[in-house]
């Protein structure tokens, strides 16, 4: 029961994230039912993609990336039912939050700051002025933070 209750908080946080800090989705007034269903589908798809991004990028984020250790820090179910104690982060997550440094020695990011950093990655389509038939894609060299994030996401920008 406690797990289900805390799961509700995760769902509420996900909807808040959709509407405010991360995706900035705003109400759109549709006149037709298929458009409403399409909008809801796209909102949920965006939330699903965000969840997967956060899961893969946890080593770089303030998020707790050691669920087993975090579970050991929690009180027993009997204590939780009496206290409804908040979940305790793992020792690694506490260290990451306090030092603001990842296990690899890089800076810890919030999801928003990491997305802002990744937003500067570019792929430029180049076409020669002498011969319009010749074009190529120029991939900007990622910064070390971008390279680490792309590695965690298993994305190779040269293969896009």
Wavefront OBJ file of the C-alpha trace (Angstrom):
o trace
v 0.000 0.000 0.000
v 2.837 2.389 0.837
v 4.511 1.608 -2.489
v 1.292 2.393 -4.372
v 0.880 5.643 -2.450
v 4.425 6.712 -3.265
v 3.834 5.660 -6.882
v 0.993 8.182 -6.979
v 3.474 10.897 -6.042
v 5.674 9.843 -8.998
v 2.689 10.112 -11.358
v 1.807 13.555 -10.018
v 5.445 14.650 -10.377
v 5.440 13.381 -13.982
v 2.335 15.416 -14.852
v 3.816 18.499 -13.164
v 6.962 17.951 -15.201
v 4.939 17.711 -18.418
v 3.143 20.959 -17.756
v 5.855 23.102 -16.193
v 9.578 22.664 -15.720
v 10.638 20.148 -18.352
v 8.353 20.010 -21.356
v 6.236 23.175 -20.938
v 3.111 21.605 -22.459
v 0.173 23.947 -22.151
v -3.547 23.325 -22.544
v -4.660 23.307 -26.129
v -8.363 23.595 -26.853
v -9.250 21.094 -29.540
v -12.631 20.974 -31.173
v -12.586 17.353 -32.230
v -12.212 14.178 -30.174
v -9.471 12.670 -32.413
v -7.365 15.801 -31.890
v -7.805 15.572 -28.115
v -6.764 11.881 -28.194
v -3.746 12.748 -30.351
v -2.717 15.523 -27.957
v -3.018 13.236 -24.924
v -1.072 10.535 -26.766
v 1.746 12.963 -27.579
v 1.867 14.213 -23.977
v 2.149 10.660 -22.648
v 4.719 9.770 -25.304
v 6.792 12.796 -24.261
v 6.525 11.693 -20.627
v 7.610 8.177 -21.550
v 10.625 9.468 -23.480
v 11.540 11.754 -20.575
v 11.357 8.829 -18.127
v 13.714 6.770 -20.298
v 16.112 9.718 -20.673
v 16.204 10.218 -16.905
v 16.802 6.504 -16.315
v 19.755 6.395 -18.709
v 21.214 9.717 -17.553
v 20.942 9.012 -13.790
v 24.730 8.755 -13.326
v 25.019 12.403 -14.427
v 21.925 13.684 -12.611
v 21.102 14.351 -8.969
v 18.732 11.354 -9.216
v 19.536 8.268 -7.148
v 21.157 5.706 -9.446
v 21.571 2.944 -6.823
v 18.050 1.665 -6.027
v 19.318 -1.371 -4.093
v 21.313 0.754 -1.643
v 18.431 3.228 -1.383
v 16.048 0.365 -0.505
v 18.390 -0.703 2.309
v 18.144 2.815 3.783
v 14.339 2.678 3.978
v 12.507 1.561 7.108
v 10.672 -1.748 7.140
v 7.105 -1.926 5.807
v 5.750 -2.052 9.382
v 7.632 1.131 10.287
v 6.646 2.763 7.005
v 2.946 2.086 7.659
v 3.185 3.784 11.037
v 5.396 6.662 9.994
v 4.895 7.038 6.254
v 8.532 8.023 6.275
v 9.935 9.596 3.123
v 12.232 7.437 1.046
v 15.858 7.785 1.990
v 18.449 8.204 -0.771
v 21.386 5.852 -1.069
v 24.761 6.885 0.401
v 26.074 7.382 -3.150
v 23.202 9.780 -3.931
v 23.834 11.712 -0.717
v 27.508 12.016 -1.637
v 26.621 13.133 -5.163
v 24.254 15.800 -3.810
v 26.740 17.068 -1.239
v 29.821 17.133 -3.468
v 28.022 18.040 -6.731
v 30.442 15.640 -8.449
v 29.571 12.353 -10.180
v 31.354 9.056 -9.523
v 33.332 9.729 -12.735
v 34.449 13.133 -11.444
v 32.216 15.288 -13.647
v 29.690 17.885 -12.511
v 26.240 16.716 -11.428
v 23.342 18.197 -13.408
v 19.657 18.675 -13.014
v 17.635 17.275 -15.899
v 16.991 20.818 -17.168
v 20.650 21.907 -17.147
v 21.733 18.732 -18.906
v 19.074 19.223 -21.600
v 20.260 22.824 -22.058
v 23.822 21.567 -22.478
v 22.735 18.884 -24.973
v 20.694 21.455 -26.901
v 23.926 23.021 -28.141
v 24.900 19.850 -30.055
v 24.595 20.551 -33.753
v 24.482 18.687 -37.032
v 25.117 21.041 -39.932
v 24.188 20.136 -43.483
v 26.884 21.640 -45.699
v 26.545 22.243 -49.446
v 29.350 23.572 -51.614
v 28.649 26.757 -53.536
v 30.537 25.544 -56.589
v 28.660 22.297 -56.925
v 25.207 22.056 -55.359
v 25.250 18.307 -55.928
v 27.918 17.865 -53.258
v 26.705 18.102 -49.668
v 27.722 16.540 -46.392
v 26.803 16.638 -42.732
v 29.253 18.250 -40.339
v 28.940 16.994 -36.777
v 30.103 19.409 -34.084
v 32.577 17.872 -31.666
v 30.693 17.196 -28.411
v 31.987 18.619 -25.160
v 33.090 16.042 -22.550
v 29.721 16.375 -20.763
v 27.818 15.945 -24.025
v 29.991 12.970 -24.971
v 29.279 11.287 -21.631
v 25.521 11.904 -21.966
v 25.474 10.644 -25.563
v 27.388 7.558 -24.424
v 24.854 6.860 -21.664
v 22.064 7.283 -24.215
v 23.923 5.030 -26.664
v 23.707 7.721 -29.359
v 26.418 8.233 -31.955
v 25.864 11.650 -33.579
v 27.942 10.660 -36.601
v 25.402 7.929 -37.420
v 22.291 10.118 -37.368
l 1 2 3 4 5 6 7 8 9 10 11 12 13 14 15 16 17 18 19 20 21 22 23 24 25 26 27 28 29 30 31 32 33 34 35 36 37 38 39 40 41 42 43 44 45 46 47 48 49 50 51 52 53 54 55 56 57 58 59 60 61 62 63 64 65 66 67 68 69 70 71 72 73 74 75 76 77 78 79 80 81 82 83 84 85 86 87 88 89 90 91 92 93 94 95 96 97 98 99 100 101 102 103 104 105 106 107 108 109 110 111 112 113 114 115 116 117 118 119 120 121 122 123 124 125 126 127 128 129 130 131 132 133 134 135 136 137 138 139 140 141 142 143 144 145 146 147 148 149 150 151 152 153 154 155 156 157 158 159 160
